[in-house]
């Protein structure tokens, strides 16, 4: 079966599609991946030699614009609007042409839910489209619109209002291109654009999200590499550091650090010193010079699956991928969300008892972050509940579940 994939975003939006492409190819499908990276990462390079056809559409956009500082609003809707206006709508024509080519060449297309133009291409060509979400944040059947319920009637009214605002404002160029293809205007972004009438995949663990009962939806579990692909030998310096003392605290803000590396290093180094812990900080080593320190190691990249289980806790930004990696490791979190869906994941980990109250990027100081680290290390219930959460995720096969669901759709 010929299956086309299209995704757009930072590492957390592209790396899972790379893993899915590998899984589909191993299952015998012919796979094409089109990706638009917002960061400097070349995530699909691991697909070289697999038979997966890879095309980049626009990007990378580099470090000149911080997507987490495009607006001062804490509203996820306005943050998304600013992000799309800067990185999506200016290249909407190229994205649509890529989606149209993908539809012409494939039996089924699978796209990130934010790929508004793939929705247009699939409708125009009558190609079955699978929508992918990494968070249930935009699924009205799952979550109340303000994070807490105001009652069924009020929740429904607020969802309708929010949907109307997003439908009118988020994709002005994409909507114009949609109409130019002779298609009727989008009535609801949430139910028509973000979602598919045939199959919606939520690439998240059922142990981490509320129960989802939405039409044509499958919660697959996170899309992580298979055990054989995750087996990475720890570099000698890292292995020696781990062996030399008690489990350290690991600190990483993932791709968020791409845009504010110096500030992240200052914050994390200060918090480690104030908390008095052994630590591994994931940041550009050219910034993080720690000559002569035996209690602090600086890494540019780290094999999360191999490293996290050997840590006492992980300080992170709350991205969906990192959140799942920490949960799978069975260790507690300290979350410093930067924007978009990260505050939701941060609150979710806090609600599950595996992390203290989130500390936003804008209010984080070394003293406050050190306090959160000490709270996690000095409160045994965080580690206990993290172990219980890890047990609840046993047996999940996210990529395999997604491949099976797509395969069933492709076979009709």
WOZI-V652921 format. One record per backbone hydrogen bond with DSSP energy under -1.0 kcal/mol. CO is the residue of the C=O (numbers start at 0). NH is the residue of the N-H. Records with the same first field share a line. If there is no record, write none. Layout:
BEGIN
CO=NH, NH
END
This chain:
BEGIN
0=29
1=106, 107
2=31
3=109
4=33
5=111
6=35
8=37
9=12, 13
10=14
13=17
14=18
15=19
16=20
17=21
18=22
19=23
20=24
21=25
22=26
23=28
24=27
29=2
30=52
31=4
32=54
33=6
34=56
35=8
41=44
42=45
43=46
44=47
46=49
52=32
54=34
65=68
74=78
75=79
76=80
77=81
78=82
79=83
80=84
81=85
82=86
83=87, 88
87=90
88=91
90=94
91=95
92=96
93=97
94=98
95=99
96=100
97=101
98=102
99=103
100=104
107=3
108=129
109=5
110=131
111=114
113=115
114=118
115=119
116=120
117=121
118=122
119=123
120=124
121=126
127=108
129=110
130=200
131=112
132=202
135=138
138=141, 142
143=146
150=154
151=155
152=156
153=157
154=158
155=159
156=160
157=161
158=162
159=163
160=164
161=165
162=166
163=167
164=168
165=169
170=174
171=175
172=176
173=177
174=178
175=179
176=180
177=182
178=181
187=191, 192
188=193
198=130
199=217
200=132
201=203, 219
203=220
204=207, 208
213=216
215=199
217=201
221=223
225=229
229=231
234=238
235=239
236=240
237=241
238=242
239=243
247=311
248=279
249=314
250=281
252=255
253=256
254=257
255=258
259=263
260=264
261=265
262=266
263=267
264=268
265=269
266=270
267=271
268=272
269=273
270=274
271=275, 276
277=248
278=296
279=250
280=298
283=286, 287
286=288
289=292
294=278
296=280
298=282
301=303
302=306
303=307
306=309
307=310
312=249
313=333
314=251
315=335
318=322
319=323
320=324
321=325
322=326
323=327
324=328
325=330
331=313
333=315
334=358
336=360
338=341
340=344
341=345
342=346
343=347
344=348
345=349
346=350
347=351
348=353
349=352
353=332
359=363
364=368
365=369
366=370
367=371
368=372
369=373
370=374
371=375
372=376
373=377
378=381
379=383
380=384
381=385
382=386
383=387
384=388
385=389
386=390
387=391
389=392
390=393
392=395
396=400
397=401
398=402
399=403
400=404
401=405
402=406
403=407
404=408
405=409
406=410
408=411
END
